Amino acid sequence: MTLNSITKLNISEYLLEKRKEKLLVMKPDHKFHNRNTYDHTITVYDHGNTLIDPLSLKIDEAGQLLTACIAHDLGKVETWNPEGSPWFRGHEEVSADILVANEFDPDDDIVNTVRYHGRLQQFDKMSDKARRKLVNKISNLKLFIMLQLCDAEGFSDYGKTQALKQLNEFVHFAYDYCEIKDMPNWLQIIVRDDLPEDMTDAFGTPNAFGDHNDE
C-alpha cells in the first residue's frame, strides 16, 4: 500500500480499537444480526481481505476497501439505542463525520462510501428518482459495491440474503442508468449468479461506471 493508504488504514484501526469495549456489547436483537458490532466489523474486514486477489485490486484500491470496512460502523457507539427499532439511526453519517474529524478529506471516496453505505436497505422499494439521486451521490461505485458485499458477510444468513438481494437490484439499476455497454470483470465476479450472458470484461478504474448525471 502507499503511505497514504497505510496512514488511513492505521487511523481507522486505531479508532476501532478505541471503541472496542463499547462495540463488543452492541448486538441488536434482530434477525439481520448475529454478531456484536465489533465482531461484525472484523468479519467485514476479513472478507475485504479475501477480495483483494480475486478482484485484482490495486494497492490503493485495497487500502480504500479495508479502511472502509473498518470504519463503516464506527458511529454505532454514538447512535446505539438499546430499545431498538432503529438500533443505530444515522450511524453512517456519524461514522463518516468521525473520519473527517480524524484527518480524512470530506470528499474522500472512503468517507463518501461510509456515509452512504446503509442506503440500500430498501432499494427495491425506492422510486427511480430516489435511486438516481443515490447513484449520483456515490463518488466511487466500485468501492461502494465492494463494501456492500463485505458488509453482507457480517450479517446473519437471513440478513446476508436480503442484503445481497438489494445489492443485486442496485447493481443492475446503476448498470442501466450509467449506460455501460459491458459489465466490468470485477463486477461479474461479485454478482456472477444473476447476469445477462452477454456481459464481458470492460473497465478497471476505481470508479468503474464512469460519470453519471441526474435527470
C-alpha positions as a Markdown table, in Angstrom:
| # | Residue | x | y | z |
|---|---|---|---|---|
| 1 | Met | 0.0 | 0.0 | 0.0 |
| 2 | Thr | 1.1 | 3.6 | -0.4 |
| 3 | Leu | 2.0 | 5.7 | 2.6 |
| 4 | Asn | -1.4 | 7.5 | 2.3 |
| 5 | Ser | -3.3 | 4.2 | 2.3 |
| 6 | Ile | -1.4 | 2.9 | 5.3 |
| 7 | Thr | -1.9 | 6.1 | 7.2 |
| 8 | Lys | -5.7 | 6.0 | 6.7 |
| 9 | Leu | -5.9 | 2.3 | 7.5 |
| 10 | Asn | -3.9 | 2.8 | 10.7 |
| 11 | Ile | -6.2 | 5.7 | 11.7 |
| 12 | Ser | -9.3 | 3.5 | 11.2 |
| 13 | Glu | -7.7 | 0.6 | 13.1 |
| 14 | Tyr | -6.9 | 3.0 | 16.0 |
| 15 | Leu | -10.5 | 4.4 | 16.0 |
| 16 | Leu | -11.9 | 0.9 | 16.0 |
| 17 | Glu | -9.8 | -0.3 | 18.9 |
| 18 | Lys | -10.6 | 2.9 | 20.8 |
| 19 | Arg | -14.3 | 1.9 | 20.6 |
| 20 | Lys | -13.8 | -1.8 | 21.0 |
| 21 | Glu | -15.1 | -2.2 | 24.6 |
| 22 | Lys | -18.5 | -0.5 | 23.7 |
| 23 | Leu | -18.8 | -2.1 | 20.3 |
| 24 | Leu | -18.4 | -5.6 | 21.8 |
| 25 | Val | -21.7 | -5.3 | 23.7 |
| 26 | Met | -23.7 | -3.9 | 20.8 |
| 27 | Lys | -25.6 | -6.8 | 19.4 |
| 28 | Pro | -29.2 | -5.9 | 18.3 |
| 29 | Asp | -31.9 | -8.5 | 18.9 |
| 30 | His | -32.7 | -8.5 | 15.2 |
| 31 | Lys | -32.9 | -11.2 | 12.6 |
| 32 | Phe | -30.2 | -9.4 | 10.5 |
| 33 | His | -27.6 | -9.5 | 13.2 |
| 34 | Asn | -25.8 | -12.5 | 14.8 |
| 35 | Arg | -22.7 | -10.7 | 16.0 |
| 36 | Asn | -21.9 | -7.7 | 18.2 |
| 37 | Thr | -20.7 | -4.7 | 16.2 |
| 38 | Tyr | -17.0 | -5.2 | 16.8 |
| 39 | Asp | -17.0 | -8.8 | 15.7 |
| 40 | His | -19.2 | -7.8 | 12.7 |
| 41 | Thr | -16.6 | -5.2 | 11.7 |
| 42 | Ile | -13.8 | -7.8 | 12.0 |
| 43 | Thr | -15.8 | -10.2 | 9.8 |
| 44 | Val | -16.4 | -7.4 | 7.2 |
| 45 | Tyr | -12.7 | -6.5 | 7.2 |
| 46 | Asp | -11.6 | -10.2 | 6.9 |
| 47 | His | -13.9 | -10.6 | 3.9 |
| 48 | Gly | -12.4 | -7.5 | 2.3 |
| 49 | Asn | -9.0 | -9.1 | 2.5 |
| 50 | Thr | -10.4 | -12.2 | 0.6 |
| 51 | Leu | -11.5 | -9.9 | -2.3 |
| 52 | Ile | -8.1 | -8.4 | -3.0 |
| 53 | Asp | -6.6 | -11.2 | -5.1 |
| 54 | Pro | -9.8 | -12.5 | -6.9 |
| 55 | Leu | -10.7 | -8.9 | -7.9 |
| 56 | Ser | -7.1 | -8.0 | -8.8 |
| 57 | Leu | -7.3 | -4.8 | -6.7 |
| 58 | Lys | -4.5 | -2.3 | -7.0 |
| 59 | Ile | -2.7 | -1.3 | -3.8 |
| 60 | Asp | -4.7 | 1.9 | -3.3 |
| 61 | Glu | -8.0 | 0.1 | -4.0 |
| 62 | Ala | -7.2 | -2.5 | -1.4 |
| 63 | Gly | -6.3 | 0.2 | 1.1 |
| 64 | Gln | -9.6 | 2.0 | 0.4 |
| 65 | Leu | -11.6 | -1.1 | 0.8 |
| 66 | Leu | -10.0 | -2.3 | 4.0 |
| 67 | Thr | -10.2 | 1.2 | 5.5 |
| 68 | Ala | -13.9 | 1.5 | 4.6 |
| 69 | Cys | -14.5 | -2.0 | 6.1 |
| 70 | Ile | -13.0 | -1.0 | 9.4 |
| 71 | Ala | -14.6 | 2.5 | 9.5 |
| 72 | His | -18.1 | 1.9 | 8.2 |
| 73 | Asp | -19.8 | 1.3 | 11.6 |
| 74 | Leu | -17.6 | 3.5 | 13.9 |
| 75 | Gly | -20.7 | 5.7 | 14.6 |
| 76 | Lys | -22.6 | 3.0 | 16.2 |
| 77 | Val | -21.2 | 3.9 | 19.6 |
| 78 | Glu | -22.8 | 7.3 | 19.5 |
| 79 | Thr | -26.1 | 6.2 | 17.9 |
| 80 | Trp | -26.7 | 3.0 | 19.9 |
| 81 | Asn | -30.3 | 2.7 | 21.0 |
| 82 | Pro | -30.8 | -0.4 | 23.3 |
| 83 | Glu | -34.6 | 0.0 | 23.0 |
| 84 | Gly | -34.2 | -0.8 | 19.3 |
| 85 | Ser | -36.0 | -0.1 | 16.0 |
| 86 | Pro | -34.0 | 1.6 | 14.9 |
| 87 | Trp | -30.9 | 0.4 | 16.7 |
| 88 | Phe | -28.4 | 2.8 | 15.2 |
| 89 | Arg | -30.2 | 5.6 | 13.5 |
| 90 | Gly | -27.8 | 7.8 | 11.5 |
| 91 | His | -24.7 | 5.8 | 12.3 |
| 92 | Glu | -23.5 | 6.1 | 8.7 |
| 93 | Glu | -23.4 | 9.9 | 8.9 |
| 94 | Val | -21.7 | 9.8 | 12.3 |
| 95 | Ser | -19.1 | 7.2 | 11.1 |
| 96 | Ala | -18.2 | 9.5 | 8.1 |
| 97 | Asp | -18.0 | 12.5 | 10.4 |
| 98 | Ile | -15.6 | 10.6 | 12.7 |
| 99 | Leu | -13.3 | 10.0 | 9.8 |
| 100 | Val | -13.4 | 13.7 | 8.8 |
| 101 | Ala | -12.6 | 14.7 | 12.4 |
| 102 | Asn | -9.5 | 12.4 | 12.1 |
| 103 | Glu | -7.6 | 13.7 | 9.1 |
| 104 | Phe | -9.8 | 12.4 | 6.3 |
| 105 | Asp | -10.8 | 14.8 | 3.5 |
| 106 | Pro | -14.6 | 15.3 | 3.4 |
| 107 | Asp | -14.6 | 14.5 | -0.3 |
| 108 | Asp | -12.5 | 11.3 | 0.1 |
| 109 | Asp | -14.1 | 8.3 | -1.6 |
| 110 | Ile | -13.8 | 6.3 | 1.7 |
| 111 | Val | -15.8 | 9.0 | 3.6 |
| 112 | Asn | -18.4 | 9.1 | 0.9 |
| 113 | Thr | -18.7 | 5.3 | 0.8 |
| 114 | Val | -19.1 | 5.1 | 4.6 |
| 115 | Arg | -21.6 | 7.9 | 4.6 |
| 116 | Tyr | -24.0 | 6.2 | 2.2 |
| 117 | His | -23.3 | 2.5 | 2.9 |
| 118 | Gly | -26.7 | 2.0 | 4.7 |
| 119 | Arg | -28.9 | 3.4 | 1.9 |
| 120 | Leu | -29.6 | 0.0 | 0.2 |
| 121 | Gln | -31.8 | -1.5 | 2.9 |
| 122 | Gln | -35.0 | -0.9 | 0.9 |
| 123 | Phe | -33.5 | -0.1 | -2.5 |
| 124 | Asp | -36.1 | -2.3 | -4.2 |
| 125 | Lys | -38.9 | -0.1 | -2.8 |
| 126 | Met | -37.3 | 3.2 | -3.9 |
| 127 | Ser | -38.7 | 5.3 | -6.8 |
| 128 | Asp | -36.5 | 5.6 | -9.8 |
| 129 | Lys | -35.9 | 9.3 | -9.0 |
| 130 | Ala | -34.7 | 8.3 | -5.5 |
| 131 | Arg | -32.5 | 5.6 | -7.0 |
| 132 | Arg | -30.9 | 8.1 | -9.4 |
| 133 | Lys | -30.2 | 10.5 | -6.6 |
| 134 | Leu | -28.4 | 7.8 | -4.6 |
| 135 | Val | -26.3 | 6.7 | -7.6 |
| 136 | Asn | -25.3 | 10.4 | -8.2 |
| 137 | Lys | -24.2 | 10.8 | -4.5 |
| 138 | Ile | -21.8 | 7.9 | -4.6 |
| 139 | Ser | -18.3 | 9.0 | -5.7 |
| 140 | Asn | -16.8 | 5.6 | -6.2 |
| 141 | Leu | -19.3 | 2.9 | -7.2 |
| 142 | Lys | -16.7 | 0.1 | -7.2 |
| 143 | Leu | -15.7 | 0.8 | -3.6 |
| 144 | Phe | -19.3 | 1.2 | -2.6 |
| 145 | Ile | -20.3 | -2.1 | -4.1 |
| 146 | Met | -17.4 | -4.0 | -2.6 |
| 147 | Leu | -18.2 | -2.6 | 0.8 |
| 148 | Gln | -21.8 | -3.7 | 0.4 |
| 149 | Leu | -20.6 | -7.2 | -0.3 |
| 150 | Cys | -18.3 | -7.3 | 2.7 |
| 151 | Asp | -20.9 | -5.8 | 5.0 |
| 152 | Ala | -23.4 | -8.5 | 4.0 |
| 153 | Glu | -20.9 | -11.1 | 5.0 |
| 154 | Gly | -21.1 | -9.9 | 8.6 |
| 155 | Phe | -24.9 | -10.4 | 8.8 |
| 156 | Ser | -26.9 | -13.5 | 9.8 |
| 157 | Asp | -27.7 | -15.9 | 6.9 |
| 158 | Tyr | -31.1 | -14.1 | 6.5 |
| 159 | Gly | -29.6 | -10.7 | 6.7 |
| 160 | Lys | -26.9 | -11.6 | 4.1 |
| 161 | Thr | -29.5 | -13.0 | 1.7 |
| 162 | Gln | -31.6 | -9.8 | 2.0 |
| 163 | Ala | -28.5 | -7.5 | 1.7 |
| 164 | Leu | -27.3 | -9.3 | -1.4 |
| 165 | Lys | -30.8 | -9.1 | -2.9 |
| 166 | Gln | -30.7 | -5.3 | -2.5 |
| 167 | Leu | -27.1 | -5.1 | -3.8 |
| 168 | Asn | -28.1 | -7.0 | -6.9 |
| 169 | Glu | -31.0 | -4.7 | -7.5 |
| 170 | Phe | -28.7 | -1.7 | -7.1 |
| 171 | Val | -26.0 | -3.1 | -9.4 |
| 172 | His | -28.4 | -3.7 | -12.2 |
| 173 | Phe | -30.1 | -0.3 | -11.8 |
| 174 | Ala | -26.7 | 1.5 | -11.8 |
| 175 | Tyr | -25.6 | -0.5 | -14.8 |
| 176 | Asp | -28.6 | 0.6 | -16.8 |
| 177 | Tyr | -28.6 | 4.2 | -15.6 |
| 178 | Cys | -25.0 | 4.8 | -16.4 |
| 179 | Glu | -25.4 | 3.2 | -19.8 |
| 180 | Ile | -22.4 | 0.9 | -19.6 |
| 181 | Lys | -22.0 | -1.4 | -22.5 |
| 182 | Asp | -20.2 | -4.2 | -20.8 |
| 183 | Met | -20.1 | -5.3 | -17.2 |
| 184 | Pro | -16.5 | -5.0 | -15.7 |
| 185 | Asn | -14.8 | -8.2 | -14.8 |
| 186 | Trp | -14.6 | -7.4 | -11.1 |
| 187 | Leu | -18.4 | -6.9 | -11.0 |
| 188 | Gln | -19.0 | -10.1 | -12.9 |
| 189 | Ile | -17.1 | -11.9 | -10.2 |
| 190 | Ile | -19.2 | -10.3 | -7.4 |
| 191 | Val | -22.6 | -10.9 | -8.9 |
| 192 | Arg | -22.0 | -13.6 | -11.4 |
| 193 | Asp | -25.1 | -15.6 | -10.4 |
| 194 | Asp | -27.6 | -13.2 | -12.0 |
| 195 | Leu | -26.0 | -11.6 | -15.0 |
| 196 | Pro | -27.1 | -11.4 | -18.7 |
| 197 | Glu | -24.9 | -13.8 | -20.7 |
| 198 | Asp | -23.5 | -11.1 | -23.0 |
| 199 | Met | -21.7 | -9.1 | -20.3 |
| 200 | Thr | -17.9 | -9.2 | -20.7 |
| 201 | Asp | -14.8 | -7.5 | -19.4 |
| 202 | Ala | -14.5 | -3.8 | -19.8 |
| 203 | Phe | -13.5 | -1.3 | -17.1 |
| 204 | Gly | -10.7 | -1.3 | -14.5 |
| 205 | Thr | -10.7 | 2.2 | -13.0 |
| 206 | Pro | -11.7 | 2.8 | -9.3 |
| 207 | Asn | -15.0 | 4.4 | -10.5 |
| 208 | Ala | -15.6 | 1.7 | -13.0 |
| 209 | Phe | -19.0 | 3.0 | -14.0 |
| 210 | Gly | -17.6 | 6.4 | -15.2 |
| 211 | Asp | -19.5 | 9.7 | -14.9 |
| 212 | His | -23.2 | 9.8 | -14.3 |
| 213 | Asn | -25.7 | 12.7 | -14.2 |
| 214 | Asp | -29.1 | 13.2 | -12.7 |
| 215 | Glu | -32.0 | 14.0 | -15.0 |
